[in-house]
Amino acid sequence: MNSSPFNWQRDIFSRNMLICVFTGFASGLPLYTLLNLLPAWLRSEGINLKTIGLFALIGLPYTWKFLWSPLLDRFALPRLGRRRGWMLLSQLALIVGIAAFGLLQPKIGMSNILMLASAVAFFSASQDIVLDAYRREILSEQELGLGNSVHVNAYRLAGLIPGSLALILADHLPWSSVFLITALFMLPGLLMTLVVSEPKLITQAPKTLRQAVVEPFHEFIHRRGWQHAAWILGFIFLYKLGDSMATALATPFYLDLGYSKSQIGLVAKNAGLWPAVIGGLLGGIWMMKLGINRALWLFGVVQVLSILGFVWLASFGHFDTVSSVELAKLGLVIGFEALGVGLGTAAFVAFIARCTHPAYTATQFALFTSLAVVPRTLVNASTGFMVEAVGWGPFFMLCTILALPGMLFLFKVAPWKQEEI
């Protein structure tokens, strides 16, 4: 473990932090393709909000990935090793899968789109299993906060490709070209996989499949007892619930307000980029000084407040003409959301990493992150019905209220004055 004092120049501009940039970008691109680009494509093709909302169910692989994570922990592919082999396989499948969306037509092939989206979600979730394990195994305890902050913000920056660049291109190019270009942005992550080396094992890899499946759960439950384990799992489920719901239909929300795809893309690029980059770096540095517990409190408050930006924007209703003032309003909401949710996610992922045991990294990390995306997968499937029933404004107010219970769990799992869980 690295216990040397914090040196921002040494710790930020290190090889491990550069790797975290690539892991974050590779992990975020397929997810945001499903969350942002796919709904925008379907909405622009005349698909109704209820159907688009139900597409959140394609995220089920993210929820159940802990079921096959022991296989990725136990078995290794030839030549590249236990982590890099599965990384390469999943990344190749994602390039092909994302590009294949452009070959389909929503109005006559929704079942094919659903199957392809499910396959992309499966390989994306599988990539996350090994990327999370790889990152946890190369980062020291001291680097967890900064490394996960860098990863999360690179993850969010990847969202600018399907959420900004691709939307701009969609006004000028056919969708087949848009999806192909988006898929090619997986290449940096693939090249990283080929260049980096396998992490050195801190403990012996599971020797049997039973050991890979049973021991991770047994160790977690008995580390602090059933009650504390239940508090941790409840917190992981609730902490991101509100903002996950709020951003589920963000792009269709902007379109319904009267913004064009190009306007959304340009504003997302300019207003979302710098808050994410600056917030990510500052958040990582603050986390190294504050500790993960206090970061969860402070960043969580900003995360809740960022949801209110959607309430404020919804209060203006539909814009008949979009002036520079309306674009500034959109930029303010997107920028604050990028800052608040990015900070909250960085602390949250660092907390999850701290909860894992080095001997069972992949399976425990997959278990915790699977639980975290249950709201995004199951609850978000109903968001389209909620919006059509109550409207955008009341819906975002509900999201704000649902963000509060997760904050209350901090009293149990991450007390302000206690750093260790």
Summary of the structure (lengths in Angstrom):
residues: 421
radius of gyration: 20.5
end to end distance: 18.1
largest distance: 63.9
contacts: 1546
relative contact order: 0.16
helix: 80%
strand: 0%
